[in-house]
Amino acid sequence: MDATPTEILTVEELHGYLKIPKPTLYALAQNGRIPAAKVGKHWRFRRADIDEWLKAQQWNRPLQRRNRRPKDDHANQQPS
C-alpha cells in the first residue's frame, strides 16, 4: 500500500495545516461539521477529505458586498 505519512492527519497536524485552533477542530469533528473519524479517543482526518471540505466551505457562506451603504430611511420618505 502506498499510503503516505501525511495522508491521515492528527488534530495537531490538521491544526498546522488549516491554521484553525485545536478546540475549534475538536468541536467541528464532534458535531460532524468536518470529515473525521474517531479511533478510540483520537480524531483522524484524511487530507483529501479535508481539501474537498475546504473547497465546499467557500460556497457555504453568503457573499459579502463591499462598500455597501446602510439604507437611509429618511431619503425615501415623502415630505408632509
N, C-alpha and C positions, 0 to 999 in steps of 0.2 A: 504494500500500500504506500502511495506517495504522499502521505499526509505531512504537511509542513508544520513546524512548531507554531507558526502564527495563525494556522487555520482555526484553531479553537482558542478563544481568549478568556482569561480570568477577569474578574471585576477590576483588578489593578491594571491589567493590560488595556482593558477597554476604557478605563478612566484616562489613561495616557493617550489612547488613540482618538477618542472623541472630545477630550478636554471637558468632560462633564464630571461634576463632583460624585464621589462614590456613593454617598447617601441617596442621591438622585437616581443613580443607576440601580441601586437596590430597590427603590420604590417603583421604578418603571418595570423592573423584572417581576416583582411581587404582584403588581397589578396587571400583568400581561400586556403592557404597553410597548414592550421591546421584545424581540425574539430571543428567548433564553431557555436554558434547561437547567434544572436544579439536580445536582448529583450529590446526594446526601445533604450536607449543609452548604455546599458550594454551588454558586451560579457559574454557568459556562455559556459562551456566546460564539457562534460561528461568524467569522469575519464576513463571509459572503452574505449571510442573512442580515448582518448589521449594515452592510453597504446598501443593500436593497431597501431596508427600513429607512435609512437616512435619506435616500432618494425620494421615497414616498412622503417623508415628513415635509419636504419642500412644497408639496401640493396640498397639505392638510391645514395650512394656516391661511387666513384671509389676507388678501393683498392690502397693503397699507399705502395710501396715496400720500405723496409728499406735497408740501405747500398747500395743503387743504385748509381752507379757512372755515371757521365755525359760521353757521348761518347767522345773519344779522336779522333778528326778529323785527326790528324797527324799520328796516328798509322795505319790507313788503306790506306794511300797514298803510291803509288809506287815511289821509287827513280827515279829521272830523269837521 
